[in-house]
Amino acid sequence: MSKIILIGPAYPLRGGLATYNERLAQAFQENGDEVEIITFRLQYPHFLFPGQTQYSTEPAPAGLNIKTLINSVNPISWFRTGNYLRRQKPDILIFRFWLPFMGPAFGTIARLVARNKYTKIVAITDNVIPHEKRPGDLPLTRYFLAACQGFVTMSEEVLQQLQQLQPKKLKKYHPHPLYDNFGEPVPKEEAKKFLKLNSQFHYILFFGFIRAYKGLDILLKSFADQRLVELKNLKLIIAGEFYESPEPYEQLIAQYQLEPRMVRATHFIPNSQVKYYFCASDLVVQPYKHATQSGVSQIAYHFNKPMVVTNVGGLAELIPDGKAGYVVPVTPEAITEAIQDFYQNQREAYMTKEVENLKKQFSWSSMVQTLKQLADQL
């Protein structure tokens, strides 16, 4: 049994990072390890957070030890947290790093913990070069990376980026595990009924926070293509909160008269409702302009849903083209052709079966073993 401490978003914060960290903690517990999550008292100042709220309205996850200690902009909290963890002497300290803004806090905490000369300090790096670049990103990232002893990435692209920035340190790749904590799949008609959708229609799904790099504008242009208009019983579900101005998307919707062919759920989707959006849909579309990996793919895998993804970052690593879905260029035309092929050639049954077979490789226990093996080699 090892003593594990995870640092990153967790309850009462909401979102995919928190969900992942909580599920990883559960996986360590299932492995017989002692686990504590250290999360934020303040994750983002309000002026940096584009959504409506950073906090969950759902119950706390059962059976997890979560402490809210870190204020991302208050160095006093960094020193208090670092000294607390140094005295705790965990066997492994795991940071979840996704944004250069967190580099000063995380890097300082890591350096303080390292003074105990016992704890192995590793990071799961979602992004090394962020999707939306800002001045100072690289030095903030370097400050954090220099404080870690080893890394696990969830895409080959991030692994290559790390190799450039930290060529001598140990690093491993492990694909993003399944998001299997949103409940079991429900029948499609049950999901449509829960969401009050017309059961006579087929639905494709765009899911997640809406930001420029996720390419919703490309999908809207695709959906305006006459070839998809002719699929008269097809609608697009947009499920996720705007993290930027909705105006450019509203203009496209008005320009192409898409409103009658859409279902809007442009608010934060609570964990308890996620399964209904995926299970009501035939196909999940991720029209990203750039990416590393995506938790949306792993939700789709859990609910046995074929996908259309663009050939960027690590997305194509997870979705074999023609099996679990389609890997296409970043153009409206390519997305249109994939959706049209899916329906006209009745690919759903075949691709769903392929998804069911392929998802067996994305286990949480395997991620736990990868992290522990990395720590053992440090």
C-alpha positions, 0 to 999 in steps of 0.5 A: 500500500502506498500513500498517494496525494493528488493535487488538482481540481476536485469537489466542490469544484466542477468540470472534467478535471475534477471528475477525472481526479476524483475517479483516479483517486477512487482507482488508487483506493481500489488498488489498496492505496491511501489517497488524499486530494488537495484542491483549491480554495480559489482556483481562478480569480473571477476575471479569468473564469469565463463560465457562470460558476466554478462550483458544483451543485451536486453532492460530494463524491462519497468516500474521498478525502478532499482538502481545499487548501490552495489559493492559486494567487496567494503565495502564502497558501502555496507555502502552507500547502507545501510544508503540510505535504512535506510533513505528510511524506506521501510516497507519491505526489501527483500534480494534474497540470493543464495550464501555465497559470498554475505553474507558480503555485504548483512549482512552489509546492513541489519544491517545498515537498521535495525537501523531505527527500522522500516523496516521488513527485510526478505530474499528469500533463494534459497540456504543456503548450496550452490551447490558448496561448498567453504571454509568459506561458513558457517560463511558467510551464518551465518553472513547474516542469523543473520541479517534477521528477517524472511525467505521464501524458495522455497523448503522444503529442504532449509526450513529444512536447515534454521531450523538448522541454525536459529531455532527460526526465522520465516520461510515459504515455498512457491514454486517457481512461474511460469516464465511467463515473457518469452512470451506466448507459440507458436505452436511447428512447429513455434518454430522449424521453428524459431530455424531452426530445422528439423520438422521431428524430436522430441526434448528433452531439457536440458536448463540452465547454464551448471555446474557439479551439473546439470548432463549433463554428466548423460543425455549424457550417457543416450542419448547414450543408445541403447534404445534411439538410436533406437528412430531414429527421436529423438534429444537432444537440449543443450541450455545454456552457459558453466559455466565450461570447456566443455572438459568432455562433449566433450569427452562424445559426441565424445566417444558415437558419439552423435553429429548427434543426438544433437542440440547445443545452448551452449551460453546464451539464451536471454529472447526473445528466451527462448519460442522457445526452450521450445515450440520446445521440447516435454520433458524437462530433468533436470538430476541434481545430487543435487538441491534445487529448479529449475527455469527451472521447472517453465519455463517448467510449463509455456510452458506446457511441461512435465519433467524428473527430478531426485529425488534430493532436491526440484525437486520432490516437484514440479513434481508429478511422472507420472503426470507432468512428471517423478521423477527418480533416478540419473542414466543414466538408469533411465532417459533412461527408462523415455524418452523411456516410454514417447515416446513408450507409447505416454504420451505427451498428457496426461502429457501436460494436467496434467501440465496445471492443476498443474501449477495453484498453482504457482502464483506470487500473492501468493508469494507476499501475503506470503512475506507480511504475513511473514512481518506482523508476525515479 
